[in-house]
Amino acid sequence: RAFARVAEVATRATAVGTRAESNASGFGPSLRRHQRTKTSCAPRVAQLAWSGPTRSFLGSVAATAMPTRRGVRPGVSGGSHLMAGVTAPAVSGRRLGGFAVSGLRPEGGYNGVPRSAAFAAVWSNTNTRGYAKEAVNAMKVYKPTSPGQRGRITTKRDNLWKGKPFKALTKGLTKSGGRNNHGRITVFHRGGGHKRKYRMIDFQRVIRGISGVVRRIEYDPNRTTRIALVDFDHGEEGNGKVTTKYVLATDGMKGGDVISAGDDNVDIRPGNAMPLSAMPAGTLIHNIELLPGQGGRLVRAAGATATLVKKGEDGYATVKLPSGEQRLILLKCYATVGVLSNREHGNRVLGKAGAKRWLGIRPTTRGVAMNPIDHPMGGGEGRTSGGRPSCTPWGVQTKGKRTRNNKRTDVFRVARRPSGKKKK
């Protein structure tokens, strides 16, 4: 029955069959009923046969499948669900391009290709939502085993350290719940979340002139980017002493890589830190200091990077920040070369409200749902729109209004960040 539906879908998609032929096969009305109810048992492979990315590939790959309520399940062996010894006639259509579905052979596989390899090839080239697969962009798509899992997408962590963090570089982290020392809420929507340990990161790159070897890449719950555990061997001069530090991991960094920091004789390579004066214009940088020796303050989030635009004769360098703003920074300040890791962090989909609570973020109450004493947009009879442009509880507009007010540092700003459609 599943095979007949595959042939039926293929025939309809290429417009080479007629309605009489569909009814003659005995599956036409049944197929139309399933299509109306969105629970078609036709294999998902046939439904995707005319999609762009799979058009040329599916023309030469044959597959077998077991029908389920949500589509097709790959890699099934044994039982009456197999379509053994049956081959669908190749349909020569403009979009289908000779796609044929062949049965499972007794030894397993498809035309000499192992069954698992054939399905892995098909699923890696389709956008099938119902199965976890290895995506090119390092994202993990979850199976819809529950409403919360449906649509959930996270960044992959296969290459990260599975054990506990380096104990000597960790300490306890106390939650504030958004309260100050008087116990009053000063930051909304904070509270709860998973217990964390703080990893002490070396933002200053205090060990200079000595190369370090990356031991491993780890997950850090306190920041969006990954961190690297690096061993610095002081050699004979340091009596064989080895110092271990956590640093921000750059994109592509892995165990065994060598990084270093210093004022001179340091290669322009991702992970190496040096003053801005030692870098050529156009270098991609992160973890930028604002004062020499202070430690990195700017550009520390996942996938972030800034660009060294130019170096002036007055001792300042012009740096273009991720927001688009251009700022003057002292040439003596240190920065690290490269783009930070976990670049796909912005593409994740949490999938459910509980995932936000795991991160320590509480729900947000809309202003129009409050009383007039609590919010400028509150109150009114029945449901209202607020009666004014969106604003904060203190009356500050929330859509596009500039709120920067630091005249002391305005002298260091070369160009303000673009807004609206100008931002790139």
C-alpha positions in Angstrom: 0.0 0.0 0.0 2.8 2.4 0.8 4.5 1.7 -2.6 1.2 2.3 -4.4 0.9 5.7 -2.7 4.5 6.5 -3.7 3.7 5.9 -7.3 0.5 7.8 -6.9 2.2 10.9 -5.5 4.9 10.7 -8.2 2.3 10.4 -11.0 0.3 13.4 -9.7 3.3 15.5 -9.2 4.5 15.1 -12.8 1.0 15.4 -14.3 1.5 12.3 -16.4 -1.3 10.3 -14.9 -5.0 10.7 -15.1 -7.7 10.6 -12.4 -9.1 7.4 -13.9 -5.7 5.7 -13.6 -5.5 6.8 -9.9 -8.9 5.4 -9.1 -8.1 2.2 -11.0 -5.2 1.5 -8.8 -7.5 1.5 -5.8 -5.6 4.1 -3.8 -6.8 7.3 -5.3 -9.7 8.2 -3.0 -7.7 7.0 0.0 -4.7 9.1 -0.9 -6.9 12.2 -1.4 -8.5 11.7 2.0 -5.1 11.4 3.7 -3.9 14.6 1.9 -6.9 16.5 3.2 -6.3 15.4 6.8 -2.5 16.1 6.6 -1.8 12.5 7.8 -0.8 11.0 4.5 1.0 7.6 4.8 2.9 8.3 1.6 6.7 8.2 2.3 8.3 11.6 2.9 10.9 10.8 0.3 8.3 10.9 -2.5 6.8 14.1 -1.2 10.2 15.7 -1.3 11.1 14.3 -4.7 10.4 17.5 -6.6 12.1 19.9 -4.1 15.0 21.9 -5.4 18.0 20.5 -3.3 17.0 16.9 -3.8 15.9 16.9 -7.4 19.1 15.7 -9.0 20.1 13.5 -6.1 16.9 11.5 -5.7 17.0 10.7 -9.4 19.8 8.2 -8.9 19.2 7.0 -5.3 16.6 4.3 -4.6 15.1 4.0 -1.1 12.6 1.9 0.8 10.6 3.0 3.7 7.9 2.1 6.2 4.8 4.4 6.4 4.0 6.1 9.6 1.5 8.8 10.7 4.1 11.6 10.3 5.9 10.3 7.2 8.5 7.7 6.5 10.9 6.0 8.9 14.2 5.1 7.4 16.3 1.9 7.9 13.4 -0.6 8.6 14.2 -4.3 8.1 12.0 -7.4 8.3 8.2 -7.7 8.6 5.4 -7.2 6.2 6.1 -3.4 5.8 8.9 -4.0 3.4 8.3 -3.5 -0.3 10.7 -6.3 -1.4 11.2 -7.0 -5.0 9.0 -4.2 -6.2 10.3 -1.3 -8.3 8.3 1.8 -9.2 8.3 2.8 -12.9 10.6 5.8 -13.4 8.4 8.8 -14.2 10.0 11.1 -16.7 8.8 14.4 -15.6 10.2 17.9 -15.7 10.7 18.0 -12.0 11.0 14.4 -10.9 13.7 13.4 -13.3 13.4 9.6 -13.3 13.0 9.0 -9.5 12.4 5.3 -8.7 11.8 3.5 -5.5 13.2 0.0 -5.3 12.6 -2.7 -2.8 14.9 -4.0 -0.1 17.2 -6.8 -1.1 17.6 -9.9 1.2 21.1 -8.8 2.2 20.0 -5.3 2.9 21.0 -2.1 1.0 20.2 -0.5 -2.2 21.9 -1.4 -5.4 25.1 -2.2 -3.5 24.9 0.8 -1.2 24.4 0.0 2.5 20.9 0.9 3.7 22.1 3.3 6.4 24.5 5.1 4.1 21.8 5.5 1.4 19.3 7.0 3.9 22.0 9.2 5.5 22.7 10.6 2.0 19.0 11.3 1.3 18.3 12.8 4.7 21.4 15.0 4.7 20.1 16.6 1.4 16.5 17.2 2.6 14.9 19.4 5.0 13.0 16.7 6.9 11.9 18.1 10.1 10.9 14.8 11.8 14.4 13.4 12.3 17.6 14.6 14.0 20.3 14.9 11.4 23.7 16.4 11.1 23.3 19.8 9.5 26.1 21.6 7.7 25.7 24.6 9.9 26.4 22.6 13.1 22.8 22.8 14.3 20.9 20.0 16.0 17.3 19.4 15.1 15.3 17.4 17.6 12.7 14.8 16.9 9.1 15.9 17.7 8.7 13.3 20.5 6.6 15.9 22.4 5.1 19.3 21.8 8.1 21.0 23.5 10.6 19.1 21.3 8.9 19.9 18.1 10.8 22.6 16.3 13.6 22.7 18.9 17.0 23.5 17.4 20.2 23.9 19.3 23.9 24.2 18.5 25.7 20.9 18.5 28.1 20.0 21.4 29.6 16.8 20.1 33.1 18.2 20.1 33.0 19.6 23.6 34.4 18.2 26.8 31.9 15.8 28.4 33.3 16.0 32.0 33.4 18.6 34.7 35.2 21.9 34.5 38.8 22.4 35.7 38.2 22.7 39.5 41.0 25.1 40.3 39.5 27.7 37.9 35.9 27.5 39.1 34.1 29.0 42.0 30.5 29.2 43.3 28.1 31.6 41.7 25.3 33.1 43.8 22.1 34.1 42.2 20.5 37.5 42.9 17.1 37.0 41.4 17.2 40.5 40.1 17.3 42.0 43.6 19.8 44.5 45.0 21.2 44.7 48.5 17.9 46.0 49.9 16.0 43.0 48.5 14.1 45.1 45.9 13.7 44.1 42.3 16.0 46.2 40.2 16.1 44.0 37.1 12.9 42.4 35.8 12.5 38.9 34.5 15.4 37.3 36.5 15.1 34.3 38.8 15.4 30.5 38.9 17.5 28.7 36.3 19.9 25.9 36.6 22.7 26.0 39.2 26.0 27.2 37.7 29.7 27.3 38.5 31.6 30.3 37.4 34.7 29.7 35.2 37.4 32.2 35.7 38.4 33.4 32.3 41.7 35.0 31.5 40.5 38.1 29.7 43.9 39.9 30.2 46.1 37.1 28.7 48.5 37.6 31.5 50.9 34.9 30.3 52.9 36.5 27.5 55.9 35.4 25.5 55.0 31.7 26.2 53.1 29.5 23.8 50.2 27.5 25.2 48.6 24.3 24.0 44.8 23.9 24.0 43.9 20.9 26.1 40.1 20.9 25.3 37.1 23.0 24.4 34.4 23.3 27.0 30.8 24.6 27.4 30.4 27.6 29.6 26.8 28.2 31.0 27.8 31.8 31.9 28.4 33.0 28.3 27.3 32.1 24.8 30.7 31.4 23.3 32.8 28.3 24.1 35.9 28.4 26.2 39.3 26.7 25.9 41.4 25.2 28.6 45.0 26.0 27.7 48.3 24.7 29.3 51.3 27.1 29.3 54.6 25.3 29.9 57.3 27.6 31.3 60.1 25.2 30.5 63.4 25.0 32.3 63.4 28.6 33.2 60.2 28.1 35.2 61.4 24.7 36.7 59.0 22.8 34.6 56.0 24.8 35.9 52.8 24.5 33.8 50.1 27.1 34.2 46.5 26.4 33.1 44.1 29.1 32.0 40.7 29.4 30.5 40.4 31.7 27.4 37.7 32.4 25.0 37.7 29.9 22.2 37.9 31.1 18.6 35.9 29.6 15.7 37.6 26.4 14.6 39.8 26.0 17.7 40.4 22.4 18.8 42.5 20.5 21.2 46.2 20.5 20.3 46.2 24.0 18.8 49.0 26.4 19.9 48.3 30.0 20.9 50.4 32.8 22.4 50.3 36.4 23.5 52.9 39.1 23.5 53.9 42.5 22.4 56.0 41.4 19.4 57.0 38.3 17.4 53.4 36.9 17.6 51.8 35.6 14.5 48.6 37.0 13.2 46.6 33.9 13.8 43.2 33.1 15.4 43.6 32.8 19.2 46.8 34.9 19.5 46.6 38.1 21.5 48.7 41.3 21.0 48.4 45.1 21.1 46.4 46.8 18.3 49.7 48.4 17.2 51.1 45.0 16.2 48.1 44.2 13.9 47.6 45.2 10.3 44.5 47.1 9.2 41.6 44.9 8.4 42.3 42.2 11.1 39.3 40.6 12.6 39.5 40.8 16.4 37.6 40.2 19.6 38.1 40.5 23.4 39.2 44.1 23.1 40.5 46.2 26.0 39.4 49.7 26.7 42.3 50.5 29.0 45.8 48.8 28.8 46.0 45.9 31.3 42.3 46.1 32.1 41.4 42.9 30.3 39.0 42.5 27.4 35.7 44.3 27.6 34.3 44.5 24.1 33.2 41.8 21.6 33.0 38.7 23.8 29.7 37.1 22.6 29.3 34.0 20.4 30.3 34.5 16.8 31.1 38.2 17.4 34.0 40.0 15.8 35.2 43.5 15.3 37.4 45.0 12.5 40.5 47.0 12.9 39.8 49.8 10.4 43.0 51.9 10.7 45.8 53.0 13.0 46.3 56.7 13.6 49.4 58.7 14.4 47.8 60.0 17.6 48.1 56.7 19.4 44.6 55.6 18.7 43.1 52.9 16.4 39.7 53.0 14.8 37.8 49.8 15.4 34.4 48.9 13.9 32.3 47.1 16.4 29.7 44.4 15.7 26.9 47.0 16.1 28.4 49.1 13.3 29.7 51.8 15.5 33.3 52.9 15.0 35.3 53.8 18.1 38.8 55.0 19.0 40.8 52.6 21.1 44.4 53.1 22.4 47.0 51.2 20.3 48.5 49.9 23.5 45.3 47.9 24.3 45.3 44.2 23.7 42.9 42.3 21.5 42.7 38.7 20.3 42.7 37.7 16.6 39.8 35.8 15.1 36.1 35.2 15.3 34.6 33.8 18.5 33.2 30.3 18.5 29.6 29.0 18.4 28.7 31.3 15.5 25.3 29.6 15.0 24.1 30.5 18.5 21.7 33.1 17.1 19.9 30.5 14.9 18.8 28.3 17.8 15.1 27.7 18.7 14.4 26.9 22.3 11.1 25.2 21.5 9.2 25.8 24.7 8.8 28.3 27.6 10.5 25.9 30.1 13.8 26.2 28.2 13.8 29.9 29.0 13.3 29.2 32.6 16.3 26.9 32.6 18.3 29.9 31.6 17.1 31.9 34.6 14.7 34.1 32.6 11.2 34.7 33.9 8.1 35.6 31.9 7.4 39.1 30.8 4.1 40.8 31.6 2.7 43.2 28.9 2.2 46.7 29.9 -1.4 46.8 28.6 -2.2 43.9 31.0 -1.2 46.0 34.1 -3.0 48.6 36.1 -2.4 52.3 35.5 -0.3 52.6 38.7 2.1 50.0 37.3 2.6 51.0 33.7 1.7 54.0 31.5 -0.1 51.7 29.1 -2.1 50.0 31.8 -5.8 50.3 32.7 -8.8 51.0 30.6 -12.1 49.3 30.1 -11.8 45.9 28.4 -8.9 45.2 26.1 -7.1 48.3 24.9 -4.0 48.9 22.8 -2.4 51.2 25.4 -3.3 54.4 23.7 0.3 55.5 23.0 3.4 54.2 21.4 5.1 51.3 23.2 7.1 52.4 26.2 8.8 51.2 29.3 7.2 51.4 32.8 9.1 54.8 33.1 7.7 56.2 29.9 10.7 55.8 27.7 9.8 54.8 24.1 10.9 51.3 23.2 10.9 51.3 19.4 13.9 53.1 17.9 14.5 55.8 20.5 18.2 56.4 21.1 19.0 56.0 24.8 22.8 56.4 24.9 23.8 59.3 27.2 27.5 59.3 28.0 29.1 62.5 27.0 32.3 61.6 28.6 33.0 58.9 26.0 31.4 60.7 23.0 34.9 62.0 22.0 36.0 58.4 21.3 33.1 57.7 19.0 34.0 58.2 15.3 30.7 57.0 13.8 27.5 56.0 15.6 25.9 52.7 14.9 23.4 52.7 12.0 19.8 52.3 12.7 16.8 50.7 10.9 17.3 49.7 7.3 20.8 51.2 7.2 22.2 48.6 9.6 24.1 45.7 7.9 
